[in-house]
């Protein structure tokens, strides 16, 4: 029997569990500190011979959890849906989840704890840094950089060579044609910064 913990039992965690099942894990054990139906991390942290995957949608919470899990000696695994296409030259970090029908092309680098959501396209030589979230149907053209903790909304298109810095939120359906700095909220076609976010 091949076992795995999934931390997080809400909607995102359920999708992660489906991917784990398709990746050959046949004993899926949920844990969640916010749901009394499941064991907490404190309950399981001494049983660290079973690997763990991250089923938390919040970038900031996922990062804190990643650190706690790693410090407790767990193997943090990445899960890649079998329908996704990952270039042999792409690098995928630890604790990343790749949803159905994602494409990651040549020489792209995906960090730790990243979410590449359903049908997103990460073109050649892109960099998606730690704990970023690329939402469904996002298209990153070649050599795009998405910074740590940034979230790119559903259906957004980003032209080649753009840099979206850390901790930035790009609203759904945007077309990004200029670089966006850190701690910004941006939206539109073409995408424009609409407010600063708290650091």
C-alpha positions as a LaTeX table, in Angstrom:
\begin{tabular}{lrrr}
\hline
Residue & $x$ (\AA) & $y$ (\AA) & $z$ (\AA) \\
\hline
Unk1 & 0.00 & 0.00 & 0.00 \\
Unk2 & 1.34 & 3.43 & $-0.98$ \\
Unk3 & 0.33 & 6.06 & 1.58 \\
Unk4 & 0.33 & 9.86 & 1.51 \\
Unk5 & $-0.86$ & 12.63 & 3.80 \\
Unk6 & $-2.74$ & 15.52 & 2.23 \\
Unk7 & $-2.66$ & 18.60 & 4.44 \\
Unk8 & $-5.91$ & 20.44 & 3.78 \\
Unk9 & $-9.33$ & 18.85 & 3.38 \\
Unk10 & $-11.25$ & 21.65 & 1.65 \\
Unk11 & $-11.87$ & 21.98 & $-2.10$ \\
Unk12 & $-8.23$ & 22.38 & $-3.11$ \\
Unk13 & $-7.22$ & 19.46 & $-0.91$ \\
Unk14 & $-9.84$ & 17.24 & $-2.55$ \\
Unk15 & $-8.41$ & 18.01 & $-6.00$ \\
Unk16 & $-4.89$ & 17.30 & $-4.73$ \\
Unk17 & $-6.12$ & 13.97 & $-3.35$ \\
Unk18 & $-7.57$ & 13.04 & $-6.76$ \\
Unk19 & $-4.18$ & 13.71 & $-8.35$ \\
Unk20 & $-2.43$ & 11.67 & $-5.65$ \\
Unk21 & $-4.73$ & 8.75 & $-6.42$ \\
Unk22 & $-3.92$ & 9.01 & $-10.13$ \\
Unk23 & $-0.22$ & 9.07 & $-9.22$ \\
Unk24 & $-0.51$ & 5.67 & $-7.54$ \\
Unk25 & $-1.21$ & 6.53 & $-3.91$ \\
Unk26 & $-3.92$ & 4.17 & $-2.68$ \\
Unk27 & $-4.02$ & 5.19 & 0.99 \\
Unk28 & $-4.80$ & 8.92 & 1.21 \\
Unk29 & $-4.92$ & 10.38 & 4.71 \\
Unk30 & $-6.23$ & 13.91 & 5.19 \\
Unk31 & $-5.06$ & 16.15 & 8.01 \\
Unk32 & $-6.35$ & 19.64 & 8.67 \\
Unk33 & $-5.88$ & 21.84 & 11.72 \\
Unk34 & $-9.13$ & 23.68 & 10.97 \\
Unk35 & $-11.49$ & 20.70 & 10.66 \\
Unk36 & $-12.31$ & 18.51 & 13.67 \\
Unk37 & $-13.16$ & 15.59 & 11.38 \\
Unk38 & $-9.45$ & 15.07 & 10.61 \\
Unk39 & $-6.18$ & 14.66 & 12.47 \\
Unk40 & $-4.16$ & 17.82 & 13.07 \\
Unk41 & $-0.55$ & 18.24 & 12.03 \\
Unk42 & 0.38 & 17.91 & 15.71 \\
Unk43 & $-1.29$ & 14.47 & 15.71 \\
Unk44 & 0.75 & 13.16 & 12.78 \\
Unk45 & 4.09 & 14.93 & 13.05 \\
Unk46 & 5.78 & 11.98 & 14.75 \\
Unk47 & 4.70 & 9.66 & 11.89 \\
Unk48 & 6.92 & 11.33 & 9.34 \\
Unk49 & 7.81 & 8.24 & 7.33 \\
Unk50 & 4.70 & 8.88 & 5.21 \\
Unk51 & 5.18 & 11.65 & 2.59 \\
Unk52 & 2.93 & 14.68 & 2.59 \\
Unk53 & 1.43 & 16.90 & $-0.12$ \\
Unk54 & 0.08 & 20.42 & 0.33 \\
Unk55 & $-3.67$ & 20.87 & $-0.18$ \\
Unk56 & $-3.89$ & 24.53 & 0.90 \\
Unk57 & $-4.85$ & 27.25 & $-1.58$ \\
Unk58 & $-3.55$ & 30.29 & 0.36 \\
Unk59 & 0.00 & 31.12 & $-0.71$ \\
Unk60 & 1.03 & 32.50 & 2.69 \\
Unk61 & $-0.45$ & 29.64 & 4.72 \\
Unk62 & 1.08 & 27.11 & 2.29 \\
Unk63 & 4.52 & 28.66 & 2.83 \\
Unk64 & 4.26 & 28.55 & 6.64 \\
Unk65 & 3.02 & 24.98 & 6.49 \\
Unk66 & 5.85 & 23.99 & 4.13 \\
Unk67 & 8.42 & 25.25 & 6.63 \\
Unk68 & 6.77 & 23.46 & 9.59 \\
Unk69 & 6.48 & 20.19 & 7.68 \\
Unk70 & 10.05 & 20.35 & 6.44 \\
Unk71 & 11.36 & 21.09 & 9.94 \\
Unk72 & 9.47 & 18.01 & 11.21 \\
Unk73 & 11.38 & 15.73 & 8.83 \\
Unk74 & 8.62 & 14.92 & 6.33 \\
Unk75 & 9.22 & 14.32 & 2.65 \\
Unk76 & 7.16 & 17.00 & 0.89 \\
Unk77 & 6.12 & 15.64 & $-2.49$ \\
Unk78 & 5.05 & 17.31 & $-5.70$ \\
Unk79 & 2.05 & 15.86 & $-7.52$ \\
Unk80 & 1.65 & 16.10 & $-11.29$ \\
Unk81 & $-1.61$ & 15.10 & $-12.97$ \\
Unk82 & $-0.96$ & 12.44 & $-15.63$ \\
Unk83 & $-2.67$ & 14.54 & $-18.32$ \\
Unk84 & $-0.15$ & 17.35 & $-17.92$ \\
Unk85 & 2.82 & 17.78 & $-20.25$ \\
Unk86 & 6.10 & 18.67 & $-18.54$ \\
Unk87 & 9.23 & 19.27 & $-20.61$ \\
Unk88 & 12.18 & 17.06 & $-19.64$ \\
Unk89 & 14.22 & 20.25 & $-19.24$ \\
Unk90 & 11.73 & 21.91 & $-16.85$ \\
Unk91 & 12.44 & 21.93 & $-13.13$ \\
Unk92 & 9.61 & 21.43 & $-10.62$ \\
Unk93 & 10.24 & 22.26 & $-6.95$ \\
Unk94 & 9.08 & 20.42 & $-3.85$ \\
Unk95 & 5.47 & 20.59 & $-2.71$ \\
Unk96 & 4.17 & 21.86 & $-6.04$ \\
Unk97 & 0.86 & 20.65 & $-7.47$ \\
Unk98 & 0.30 & 20.49 & $-11.23$ \\
Unk99 & $-3.39$ & 20.16 & $-12.12$ \\
Unk100 & $-4.98$ & 18.51 & $-15.21$ \\
Unk101 & $-3.94$ & 19.57 & $-18.72$ \\
Unk102 & $-1.15$ & 21.91 & $-17.65$ \\
Unk103 & 1.75 & 22.46 & $-20.07$ \\
Unk104 & 5.21 & 23.40 & $-18.80$ \\
Unk105 & 7.61 & 23.94 & $-21.68$ \\
Unk106 & 11.39 & 23.84 & $-22.13$ \\
Unk107 & 13.76 & 25.23 & $-19.49$ \\
Unk108 & 11.03 & 26.60 & $-17.27$ \\
Unk109 & 11.68 & 26.66 & $-13.53$ \\
Unk110 & 8.81 & 26.13 & $-11.08$ \\
Unk111 & 9.58 & 26.78 & $-7.41$ \\
Unk112 & 8.54 & 25.11 & $-4.17$ \\
Unk113 & 4.90 & 25.04 & $-3.10$ \\
Unk114 & 3.56 & 26.39 & $-6.38$ \\
Unk115 & 0.04 & 25.73 & $-7.71$ \\
Unk116 & $-0.22$ & 25.36 & $-11.49$ \\
Unk117 & $-3.96$ & 25.16 & $-11.90$ \\
Unk118 & $-6.04$ & 23.42 & $-14.56$ \\
Unk119 & $-5.12$ & 24.06 & $-18.22$ \\
Unk120 & $-2.51$ & 26.72 & $-17.47$ \\
Unk121 & 0.33 & 27.09 & $-19.97$ \\
Unk122 & 3.84 & 27.92 & $-18.81$ \\
Unk123 & 5.87 & 28.56 & $-21.93$ \\
Unk124 & 9.62 & 28.14 & $-22.46$ \\
Unk125 & 12.09 & 29.68 & $-20.01$ \\
Unk126 & 9.48 & 30.96 & $-17.57$ \\
Unk127 & 10.23 & 31.25 & $-13.86$ \\
Unk128 & 7.41 & 30.78 & $-11.35$ \\
Unk129 & 8.86 & 31.41 & $-7.93$ \\
Unk130 & 8.04 & 29.78 & $-4.58$ \\
Unk131 & 4.43 & 29.73 & $-3.33$ \\
Unk132 & 2.95 & 31.46 & $-6.36$ \\
Unk133 & $-0.45$ & 30.42 & $-7.73$ \\
Unk134 & $-1.17$ & 30.27 & $-11.44$ \\
Unk135 & $-4.96$ & 29.99 & $-11.82$ \\
Unk136 & $-6.90$ & 27.95 & $-14.41$ \\
Unk137 & $-6.38$ & 28.79 & $-18.10$ \\
Unk138 & $-3.59$ & 31.31 & $-17.49$ \\
Unk139 & $-1.09$ & 31.60 & $-20.36$ \\
Unk140 & 2.44 & 32.74 & $-19.59$ \\
Unk141 & 4.33 & 33.42 & $-22.82$ \\
Unk142 & 8.06 & 32.71 & $-23.05$ \\
Unk143 & 10.54 & 33.99 & $-20.45$ \\
Unk144 & 7.90 & 35.38 & $-18.06$ \\
Unk145 & 8.78 & 35.64 & $-14.36$ \\
Unk146 & 6.13 & 35.40 & $-11.63$ \\
Unk147 & 7.47 & 36.32 & $-8.19$ \\
Unk148 & 7.05 & 34.64 & $-4.83$ \\
Unk149 & 3.54 & 34.62 & $-3.33$ \\
Unk150 & 2.00 & 36.20 & $-6.42$ \\
Unk151 & $-1.40$ & 35.05 & $-7.71$ \\
Unk152 & $-2.33$ & 35.26 & $-11.37$ \\
Unk153 & $-6.12$ & 35.18 & $-11.87$ \\
Unk154 & $-8.08$ & 32.83 & $-14.10$ \\
Unk155 & $-7.74$ & 33.32 & $-17.85$ \\
Unk156 & $-5.00$ & 35.94 & $-17.64$ \\
Unk157 & $-2.56$ & 36.25 & $-20.54$ \\
Unk158 & 0.99 & 37.50 & $-20.03$ \\
Unk159 & 3.12 & 38.50 & $-23.03$ \\
Unk160 & 6.71 & 37.36 & $-23.49$ \\
Unk161 & 9.45 & 38.61 & $-21.17$ \\
Unk162 & 7.19 & 40.24 & $-18.56$ \\
Unk163 & 8.20 & 40.33 & $-14.89$ \\
Unk164 & 5.45 & 40.17 & $-12.27$ \\
Unk165 & 7.19 & 40.77 & $-8.94$ \\
Unk166 & 6.58 & 39.25 & $-5.50$ \\
Unk167 & 3.29 & 39.39 & $-3.58$ \\
Unk168 & 1.25 & 40.73 & $-6.48$ \\
Unk169 & $-2.33$ & 39.89 & $-7.42$ \\
Unk170 & $-3.38$ & 40.02 & $-11.08$ \\
Unk171 & $-7.15$ & 39.93 & $-11.57$ \\
Unk172 & $-8.92$ & 37.35 & $-13.71$ \\
Unk173 & $-9.06$ & 37.87 & $-17.46$ \\
Unk174 & $-6.25$ & 40.41 & $-17.58$ \\
Unk175 & $-3.76$ & 40.93 & $-20.41$ \\
Unk176 & $-0.37$ & 41.84 & $-18.96$ \\
Unk177 & 1.82 & 43.83 & $-21.35$ \\
Unk178 & 4.04 & 45.72 & $-18.86$ \\
Unk179 & 6.07 & 44.67 & $-15.83$ \\
Unk180 & 4.28 & 44.84 & $-12.46$ \\
Unk181 & 6.12 & 45.61 & $-9.22$ \\
Unk182 & 5.85 & 43.98 & $-5.80$ \\
Unk183 & 2.79 & 44.26 & $-3.54$ \\
Unk184 & 0.46 & 45.47 & $-6.29$ \\
Unk185 & $-3.08$ & 44.64 & $-7.30$ \\
Unk186 & $-3.54$ & 44.90 & $-11.06$ \\
Unk187 & $-6.36$ & 44.20 & $-13.47$ \\
Unk188 & $-7.60$ & 44.85 & $-16.99$ \\
Unk189 & $-6.91$ & 44.68 & $-20.72$ \\
Unk190 & $-4.31$ & 46.06 & $-20.87$ \\
Unk191 & $-3.51$ & 45.31 & $-17.23$ \\
Unk192 & $-2.95$ & 48.33 & $-14.96$ \\
Unk193 & $-2.03$ & 48.63 & $-11.30$ \\
Unk194 & $-5.14$ & 49.68 & $-9.39$ \\
Unk195 & $-3.81$ & 49.72 & $-5.81$ \\
Unk196 & $-0.84$ & 49.02 & $-3.58$ \\
Unk197 & $-1.08$ & 46.07 & $-1.22$ \\
Unk198 & 0.17 & 46.11 & 2.37 \\
Unk199 & 3.70 & 44.82 & 2.78 \\
\hline
\end{tabular}
